[in-house]
Amino acid sequence: MRLIATITLCALIVGCVHSVPVVEAREQFAHVHQEAKQRASSALKEAKRTERLVRRMTDLVDNRQVEPLPELRRLASAMSAAAQSLRARARAIQKVRTRLSKLGRGRVELRANEPGWKLYQTLRQDVRRLEADSLRAHASFKEQPKAFKRLCDQYEIGPVDTTGYGDRMGAKIKEMDEWLRQGTAYLERVEYMMSEEGVDPEALRAVQAASVQLQAMTDTRAEVRRTALRFRLETKAGADAVIAPGMVTYNLFDRLDSLAADLKASAKRILTLTKKIPTKGMQ
C-alpha cells in the first residue's frame, strides 16, 4: 500500500497525471503526517528524559553553576524547544490533511479542470514543504542529544551501578569510628590535667592541643555523617543512580578516604601529644 502511495506521489510530482483517487491522496497525506508525528513524539520523549536528568542533577548539587551543568541545562532547553517545534510542524501537516479530507468528501477522484483541483495542488505543495521542514528540523534536533551525550561522557556523568556502595561506605566509616575511639581514649587518659592546679605547663599545653585535635576529629566525623546522608538522598536502589560533578556520589570514596586520612592523622597527633603524660593514678 505504501508503494502504491509512493508511486502515485512520484507521478504527481512530475506532473504526468491529471487525476488522483481521493483514497490514494488521503493515504499519501496520512503517511506524511504519521511520519512527522513519530519524529515529534520521539523528540519529545528524548527532550523530557533529558530534562528529568538535568533537573535531578541540579536539585542534588550545592553549586548549580558547577561545570558542565549550565551547558547541560542550555542543551536540555534547546532540545525541548526543538521538540515542540517538531510537534507544531506535525500539527501543521495535520491541518492540511484535514483540508484534503474535506475537499475529497463525497468524491472518488480529484480531476484537473474540475473544482477543487487547484486547491489540491496547493495542499500537495504545502505538505511537501512542511514535510521537508520537518525532516530538516529533525536532522538538526538529532545533533543536540549527541552533543549532550558527548558532554556527559567528557565529565563522566550518567547512570552508575551503586550496588555495594553502601557496604563499602559502611566499612570505611567503621574504620573512621575506630580512629575516633582511639583519639578519645588517648585524651581521656590525661584530660584530668585541664581541671587540676599546679600541673606542668608544658604538659597542660599538650593536653589542650590534643583537645583541639579531638574536636577536629568530632567535626570530621559529623562531615562523614552528612556525606552518608547525602549519598542516600542522591542515589536510588539499583544500577541506574545518576552522578554528576558537585554530587557526593560523584567522588564518594575519594571524599571518604580524605576524611579518613584526617581522622587518622589527628588520632596519631593526639597519641604523640599525650603518650609521655602519665595518667592520674601514675603521678
Secondary structure, DSSP 8 states (H G I E B T S, - for coil): -HHHHHHHHHHHHHT--SEEEHHHHHHHHHHHHHHHHHHHHHHHHHHHHHHHHHHHHHHT-S-TTSTTHHHHHHHHHHHHHHHHHHHHHHHHHHHHHHHHHHHTTT-SEEETTSTTHHHHHHHHHHHHHHHHHHHHHHHHHHHHHHHHHHHHHHTT-EEE--TTHHHHHHHHHHHHHHHHHHHHHHHHHHGGGGT-SS--HHHHHHHHHHHHHHHHHHHHHHHHHHHHHHHHHH--SSS-EEE-TTSGGGGHHHHHHHHHHHHHHHHHHHHHHHTTS--GGG-
